[in-house]
Amino acid sequence: MQKIFQNTGKFTVENKHGLNDKGADIILTYNDNSGIPGLDSQHRCLVQIKSYTGEISSLSAIDGLRNAFNEDGDADCGLIITTATKVSDVFLNKLGELRKELNLSIGLLYGEELAKFVMKNL
């Protein structure tokens, strides 16, 4: 995924995968270009990546992302990426709770949308 994000030309990618990742597998840094001088802002996005077949119902990605936000006070958004093709209602509810708890945008990329994103940026 690190290479895929780098190929977009929009992200700086820091690989955190491993025993010391503290919940974030990669960290994306990107600019929000408003087109108005002085109003462009930089974002730091914590990314949790999980490999699943079928439906994801395990909450480990959500717990991992929560841990990552507790460790990284500079992040202002998050993303969960999974190879699952479906997402359980329990997972979606817990993700909604995390968004409210942290008051941050947290995206979810999975299934067909993940496949399209990867194919576009190979």
Biotite code that builds the C-alpha atoms (Angstrom):
import biotite.structure as struc

atoms = struc.array([
    struc.Atom([0.000, 0.000, 0.000], chain_id="A", res_id=1, res_name="MET", atom_name="CA", element="C"),
    struc.Atom([2.933, 2.312, 0.646], chain_id="A", res_id=2, res_name="GLN", atom_name="CA", element="C"),
    struc.Atom([3.953, 2.109, -3.039], chain_id="A", res_id=3, res_name="LYS", atom_name="CA", element="C"),
    struc.Atom([0.349, 2.550, -4.203], chain_id="A", res_id=4, res_name="ILE", atom_name="CA", element="C"),
    struc.Atom([-0.029, 5.795, -2.228], chain_id="A", res_id=5, res_name="PHE", atom_name="CA", element="C"),
    struc.Atom([3.368, 7.030, -3.419], chain_id="A", res_id=6, res_name="GLN", atom_name="CA", element="C"),
    struc.Atom([2.342, 6.348, -7.017], chain_id="A", res_id=7, res_name="ASN", atom_name="CA", element="C"),
    struc.Atom([-0.570, 8.787, -6.699], chain_id="A", res_id=8, res_name="THR", atom_name="CA", element="C"),
    struc.Atom([1.914, 11.657, -6.373], chain_id="A", res_id=9, res_name="GLY", atom_name="CA", element="C"),
    struc.Atom([-0.318, 13.176, -3.682], chain_id="A", res_id=10, res_name="LYS", atom_name="CA", element="C"),
    struc.Atom([1.077, 11.605, -0.520], chain_id="A", res_id=11, res_name="PHE", atom_name="CA", element="C"),
    struc.Atom([4.260, 11.367, 1.475], chain_id="A", res_id=12, res_name="THR", atom_name="CA", element="C"),
    struc.Atom([4.228, 7.931, 3.081], chain_id="A", res_id=13, res_name="VAL", atom_name="CA", element="C"),
    struc.Atom([5.882, 6.818, 6.302], chain_id="A", res_id=14, res_name="GLU", atom_name="CA", element="C"),
    struc.Atom([5.943, 3.055, 6.860], chain_id="A", res_id=15, res_name="ASN", atom_name="CA", element="C"),
    struc.Atom([5.180, 2.159, 10.493], chain_id="A", res_id=16, res_name="LYS", atom_name="CA", element="C"),
    struc.Atom([4.294, -1.509, 9.950], chain_id="A", res_id=17, res_name="HIS", atom_name="CA", element="C"),
    struc.Atom([5.741, -3.897, 12.506], chain_id="A", res_id=18, res_name="GLY", atom_name="CA", element="C"),
    struc.Atom([5.833, -4.509, 16.224], chain_id="A", res_id=19, res_name="LEU", atom_name="CA", element="C"),
    struc.Atom([6.314, -0.807, 17.063], chain_id="A", res_id=20, res_name="ASN", atom_name="CA", element="C"),
    struc.Atom([3.639, 0.607, 14.760], chain_id="A", res_id=21, res_name="ASP", atom_name="CA", element="C"),
    struc.Atom([1.436, 1.585, 17.770], chain_id="A", res_id=22, res_name="LYS", atom_name="CA", element="C"),
    struc.Atom([-1.686, 1.064, 15.655], chain_id="A", res_id=23, res_name="GLY", atom_name="CA", element="C"),
    struc.Atom([-0.754, 2.829, 12.425], chain_id="A", res_id=24, res_name="ALA", atom_name="CA", element="C"),
    struc.Atom([0.694, 0.716, 9.613], chain_id="A", res_id=25, res_name="ASP", atom_name="CA", element="C"),
    struc.Atom([1.473, 3.782, 7.516], chain_id="A", res_id=26, res_name="ILE", atom_name="CA", element="C"),
    struc.Atom([1.154, 7.523, 7.960], chain_id="A", res_id=27, res_name="ILE", atom_name="CA", element="C"),
    struc.Atom([0.114, 9.654, 5.007], chain_id="A", res_id=28, res_name="LEU", atom_name="CA", element="C"),
    struc.Atom([0.945, 13.334, 4.784], chain_id="A", res_id=29, res_name="THR", atom_name="CA", element="C"),
    struc.Atom([-0.818, 15.367, 2.116], chain_id="A", res_id=30, res_name="TYR", atom_name="CA", element="C"),
    struc.Atom([-1.816, 18.912, 1.265], chain_id="A", res_id=31, res_name="ASN", atom_name="CA", element="C"),
    struc.Atom([-5.349, 20.197, 0.950], chain_id="A", res_id=32, res_name="ASP", atom_name="CA", element="C"),
    struc.Atom([-4.940, 22.655, -1.904], chain_id="A", res_id=33, res_name="ASN", atom_name="CA", element="C"),
    struc.Atom([-7.637, 25.306, -1.750], chain_id="A", res_id=34, res_name="SER", atom_name="CA", element="C"),
    struc.Atom([-6.179, 27.340, -4.590], chain_id="A", res_id=35, res_name="GLY", atom_name="CA", element="C"),
    struc.Atom([-6.155, 30.393, -2.319], chain_id="A", res_id=36, res_name="ILE", atom_name="CA", element="C"),
    struc.Atom([-2.718, 31.505, -1.093], chain_id="A", res_id=37, res_name="PRO", atom_name="CA", element="C"),
    struc.Atom([-2.370, 31.062, 2.657], chain_id="A", res_id=38, res_name="GLY", atom_name="CA", element="C"),
    struc.Atom([-5.334, 28.692, 2.976], chain_id="A", res_id=39, res_name="LEU", atom_name="CA", element="C"),
    struc.Atom([-3.610, 25.469, 2.000], chain_id="A", res_id=40, res_name="ASP", atom_name="CA", element="C"),
    struc.Atom([-3.253, 23.050, 4.877], chain_id="A", res_id=41, res_name="SER", atom_name="CA", element="C"),
    struc.Atom([-1.281, 19.894, 5.478], chain_id="A", res_id=42, res_name="GLN", atom_name="CA", element="C"),
    struc.Atom([-2.908, 16.759, 6.857], chain_id="A", res_id=43, res_name="HIS", atom_name="CA", element="C"),
    struc.Atom([-1.493, 13.773, 8.720], chain_id="A", res_id=44, res_name="ARG", atom_name="CA", element="C"),
    struc.Atom([-3.548, 10.609, 8.237], chain_id="A", res_id=45, res_name="CYS", atom_name="CA", element="C"),
    struc.Atom([-3.044, 7.430, 10.279], chain_id="A", res_id=46, res_name="LEU", atom_name="CA", element="C"),
    struc.Atom([-3.735, 4.260, 8.298], chain_id="A", res_id=47, res_name="VAL", atom_name="CA", element="C"),
    struc.Atom([-4.595, 0.811, 9.648], chain_id="A", res_id=48, res_name="GLN", atom_name="CA", element="C"),
    struc.Atom([-4.416, -2.021, 7.080], chain_id="A", res_id=49, res_name="ILE", atom_name="CA", element="C"),
    struc.Atom([-6.104, -5.394, 7.566], chain_id="A", res_id=50, res_name="LYS", atom_name="CA", element="C"),
    struc.Atom([-6.261, -8.461, 5.340], chain_id="A", res_id=51, res_name="SER", atom_name="CA", element="C"),
    struc.Atom([-9.582, -10.319, 5.490], chain_id="A", res_id=52, res_name="TYR", atom_name="CA", element="C"),
    struc.Atom([-11.635, -12.494, 3.186], chain_id="A", res_id=53, res_name="THR", atom_name="CA", element="C"),
    struc.Atom([-15.377, -12.083, 3.063], chain_id="A", res_id=54, res_name="GLY", atom_name="CA", element="C"),
    struc.Atom([-16.821, -9.856, 5.771], chain_id="A", res_id=55, res_name="GLU", atom_name="CA", element="C"),
    struc.Atom([-14.829, -7.910, 8.330], chain_id="A", res_id=56, res_name="ILE", atom_name="CA", element="C"),
    struc.Atom([-16.421, -8.002, 11.747], chain_id="A", res_id=57, res_name="SER", atom_name="CA", element="C"),
    struc.Atom([-13.293, -7.998, 13.904], chain_id="A", res_id=58, res_name="SER", atom_name="CA", element="C"),
    struc.Atom([-12.802, -4.662, 15.654], chain_id="A", res_id=59, res_name="LEU", atom_name="CA", element="C"),
    struc.Atom([-8.994, -4.915, 15.781], chain_id="A", res_id=60, res_name="SER", atom_name="CA", element="C"),
    struc.Atom([-8.565, -2.294, 13.034], chain_id="A", res_id=61, res_name="ALA", atom_name="CA", element="C"),
    struc.Atom([-10.713, 0.167, 14.983], chain_id="A", res_id=62, res_name="ILE", atom_name="CA", element="C"),
    struc.Atom([-8.876, -0.569, 18.241], chain_id="A", res_id=63, res_name="ASP", atom_name="CA", element="C"),
    struc.Atom([-5.531, -0.217, 16.458], chain_id="A", res_id=64, res_name="GLY", atom_name="CA", element="C"),
    struc.Atom([-6.502, 3.127, 14.990], chain_id="A", res_id=65, res_name="LEU", atom_name="CA", element="C"),
    struc.Atom([-7.701, 4.356, 18.392], chain_id="A", res_id=66, res_name="ARG", atom_name="CA", element="C"),
    struc.Atom([-4.292, 3.406, 19.843], chain_id="A", res_id=67, res_name="ASN", atom_name="CA", element="C"),
    struc.Atom([-2.523, 5.199, 17.011], chain_id="A", res_id=68, res_name="ALA", atom_name="CA", element="C"),
    struc.Atom([-4.469, 8.406, 17.654], chain_id="A", res_id=69, res_name="PHE", atom_name="CA", element="C"),
    struc.Atom([-3.615, 8.174, 21.356], chain_id="A", res_id=70, res_name="ASN", atom_name="CA", element="C"),
    struc.Atom([0.081, 7.989, 20.416], chain_id="A", res_id=71, res_name="GLU", atom_name="CA", element="C"),
    struc.Atom([0.080, 10.624, 17.645], chain_id="A", res_id=72, res_name="ASP", atom_name="CA", element="C"),
    struc.Atom([-1.300, 13.999, 18.643], chain_id="A", res_id=73, res_name="GLY", atom_name="CA", element="C"),
    struc.Atom([-0.525, 15.550, 15.238], chain_id="A", res_id=74, res_name="ASP", atom_name="CA", element="C"),
    struc.Atom([-2.851, 13.374, 13.165], chain_id="A", res_id=75, res_name="ALA", atom_name="CA", element="C"),
    struc.Atom([-6.091, 14.941, 11.968], chain_id="A", res_id=76, res_name="ASP", atom_name="CA", element="C"),
    struc.Atom([-7.664, 12.033, 10.064], chain_id="A", res_id=77, res_name="CYS", atom_name="CA", element="C"),
    struc.Atom([-7.581, 8.275, 9.733], chain_id="A", res_id=78, res_name="GLY", atom_name="CA", element="C"),
    struc.Atom([-8.174, 5.513, 7.235], chain_id="A", res_id=79, res_name="LEU", atom_name="CA", element="C"),
    struc.Atom([-8.913, 1.823, 7.552], chain_id="A", res_id=80, res_name="ILE", atom_name="CA", element="C"),
    struc.Atom([-8.025, -0.281, 4.530], chain_id="A", res_id=81, res_name="ILE", atom_name="CA", element="C"),
    struc.Atom([-9.150, -3.899, 4.314], chain_id="A", res_id=82, res_name="THR", atom_name="CA", element="C"),
    struc.Atom([-9.257, -6.569, 1.660], chain_id="A", res_id=83, res_name="THR", atom_name="CA", element="C"),
    struc.Atom([-12.680, -7.634, 2.992], chain_id="A", res_id=84, res_name="ALA", atom_name="CA", element="C"),
    struc.Atom([-15.484, -7.473, 0.462], chain_id="A", res_id=85, res_name="THR", atom_name="CA", element="C"),
    struc.Atom([-18.170, -6.721, 3.064], chain_id="A", res_id=86, res_name="LYS", atom_name="CA", element="C"),
    struc.Atom([-18.286, -4.820, 6.340], chain_id="A", res_id=87, res_name="VAL", atom_name="CA", element="C"),
    struc.Atom([-20.479, -5.919, 9.242], chain_id="A", res_id=88, res_name="SER", atom_name="CA", element="C"),
    struc.Atom([-22.999, -3.592, 10.866], chain_id="A", res_id=89, res_name="ASP", atom_name="CA", element="C"),
    struc.Atom([-21.154, -3.983, 14.182], chain_id="A", res_id=90, res_name="VAL", atom_name="CA", element="C"),
    struc.Atom([-17.934, -2.800, 12.519], chain_id="A", res_id=91, res_name="PHE", atom_name="CA", element="C"),
    struc.Atom([-19.680, 0.195, 10.926], chain_id="A", res_id=92, res_name="LEU", atom_name="CA", element="C"),
    struc.Atom([-21.336, 1.137, 14.235], chain_id="A", res_id=93, res_name="ASN", atom_name="CA", element="C"),
    struc.Atom([-18.012, 0.975, 16.118], chain_id="A", res_id=94, res_name="LYS", atom_name="CA", element="C"),
    struc.Atom([-16.326, 3.000, 13.382], chain_id="A", res_id=95, res_name="LEU", atom_name="CA", element="C"),
    struc.Atom([-19.042, 5.638, 13.736], chain_id="A", res_id=96, res_name="GLY", atom_name="CA", element="C"),
    struc.Atom([-18.482, 5.695, 17.486], chain_id="A", res_id=97, res_name="GLU", atom_name="CA", element="C"),
    struc.Atom([-14.744, 6.205, 16.976], chain_id="A", res_id=98, res_name="LEU", atom_name="CA", element="C"),
    struc.Atom([-15.391, 9.096, 14.574], chain_id="A", res_id=99, res_name="ARG", atom_name="CA", element="C"),
    struc.Atom([-17.607, 10.770, 17.185], chain_id="A", res_id=100, res_name="LYS", atom_name="CA", element="C"),
    struc.Atom([-15.250, 9.997, 20.079], chain_id="A", res_id=101, res_name="GLU", atom_name="CA", element="C"),
    struc.Atom([-12.257, 11.556, 18.309], chain_id="A", res_id=102, res_name="LEU", atom_name="CA", element="C"),
    struc.Atom([-14.233, 14.148, 16.334], chain_id="A", res_id=103, res_name="ASN", atom_name="CA", element="C"),
    struc.Atom([-12.139, 13.301, 13.270], chain_id="A", res_id=104, res_name="LEU", atom_name="CA", element="C"),
    struc.Atom([-12.713, 12.090, 9.740], chain_id="A", res_id=105, res_name="SER", atom_name="CA", element="C"),
    struc.Atom([-11.944, 8.399, 9.381], chain_id="A", res_id=106, res_name="ILE", atom_name="CA", element="C"),
    struc.Atom([-12.321, 6.801, 5.982], chain_id="A", res_id=107, res_name="GLY", atom_name="CA", element="C"),
    struc.Atom([-12.904, 3.165, 5.076], chain_id="A", res_id=108, res_name="LEU", atom_name="CA", element="C"),
    struc.Atom([-11.501, 1.702, 1.853], chain_id="A", res_id=109, res_name="LEU", atom_name="CA", element="C"),
    struc.Atom([-12.457, -1.905, 1.052], chain_id="A", res_id=110, res_name="TYR", atom_name="CA", element="C"),
    struc.Atom([-13.782, -4.290, -1.541], chain_id="A", res_id=111, res_name="GLY", atom_name="CA", element="C"),
    struc.Atom([-14.382, -2.985, -5.041], chain_id="A", res_id=112, res_name="GLU", atom_name="CA", element="C"),
    struc.Atom([-13.327, 0.584, -4.159], chain_id="A", res_id=113, res_name="GLU", atom_name="CA", element="C"),
    struc.Atom([-9.996, -0.688, -2.824], chain_id="A", res_id=114, res_name="LEU", atom_name="CA", element="C"),
    struc.Atom([-9.459, -2.770, -5.968], chain_id="A", res_id=115, res_name="ALA", atom_name="CA", element="C"),
    struc.Atom([-10.166, 0.262, -8.179], chain_id="A", res_id=116, res_name="LYS", atom_name="CA", element="C"),
    struc.Atom([-7.810, 2.459, -6.143], chain_id="A", res_id=117, res_name="PHE", atom_name="CA", element="C"),
    struc.Atom([-5.003, -0.099, -6.329], chain_id="A", res_id=118, res_name="VAL", atom_name="CA", element="C"),
    struc.Atom([-5.447, -0.766, -10.057], chain_id="A", res_id=119, res_name="MET", atom_name="CA", element="C"),
    struc.Atom([-5.509, 2.955, -10.843], chain_id="A", res_id=120, res_name="LYS", atom_name="CA", element="C"),
    struc.Atom([-2.271, 3.582, -8.951], chain_id="A", res_id=121, res_name="ASN", atom_name="CA", element="C"),
    struc.Atom([-0.161, 0.483, -9.684], chain_id="A", res_id=122, res_name="LEU", atom_name="CA", element="C"),
])
